[in-house]
Amino acid sequence: MKDLWVFGYGSLMWRPGFAHDRAARAQLRGHSRAFCIYSVHHRGTAARPGLVLGLDRGGVCDGVAFRVPAARVADTLGYLREREQVTGVYRETLCAVRLTGGIGPQEGPDASAGTPGEVAALVFLVERAHPQYAGPLPLNAQAQLIRGAVGISGRNLDYLVSTLAHLRELGISEPSLERLSTIAGGHRVRPLPPTREDTGAG
C-alpha cells in the first residue's frame, strides 16, 4: 500500500484526528467549499438540522493536504469513514490537488513533500443525490440554520467560527463565509471546547 494524501477543507484542517507525516497548503480545482449539507448528527439533529460544509461543483477550494504513511493508511481510512460517512452524504474520490507550500517545519530527506507540486488526494465530495444535500441556500437561510443548531460535536455556530479562524491563520480569504458569520452572529461568539471530538464535514 502506498502513502495517502487527504485533503481537508473544514474541520479536518484544524483537527485531522489521524497520524500524518506532512501537512501542506493545497488547492483543489473544480470544487468549492460551501455550507450545503444539512447536519443531523455532528452539528444538528433530525428535529433541528444544522448546516455543514461540503465540496460542491465549480470553483476552487484552498485547504490543507495531509500525507499519511503507508503503514497507517488502512487505519486512517477506517477512522475517516466512521467520522465523515455517518449518513453517507459524501462521495470518496481521488482528486489532483496542488500543494502550495508547507505548514510548519519541513525537515529531513523528504522535506520536498510539502513544497509546490501536484498529488492525488482523497477528497470527500458532497453527494448531490443524498437527502441531506441542501444546495446553494441564500446566506440568510444558511445563517438561520447555523445560528440555533447543536449536535453531538457542539454548536453549529462554533463550527463556522472555528473554520473561519483557521482559514485566516492559513491566509485563506473566504468573503462569503465572513458575511455568513456576520449575519449568523459569529463575530460575537467564542468557540466552546468540544464536548466530543470536533468532527464532521471535511
Secondary structure as UniProt FT lines:
FT   STRAND          4..8
FT   HELIX           11..14
FT   STRAND          22..39
FT   STRAND          50..68
FT   HELIX           70..72
FT   HELIX           73..84
FT   STRAND          90..102
FT   TURN            109..110
FT   HELIX           111..114
FT   STRAND          117..126
FT   TURN            128..129
FT   TURN            131..132
FT   HELIX           139..148
FT   STRAND          150..151
FT   TURN            152..153
FT   STRAND          154..155
FT   HELIX           156..169
FT   TURN            170..171
FT   HELIX           175..184
FT   HELIX           186..188
//
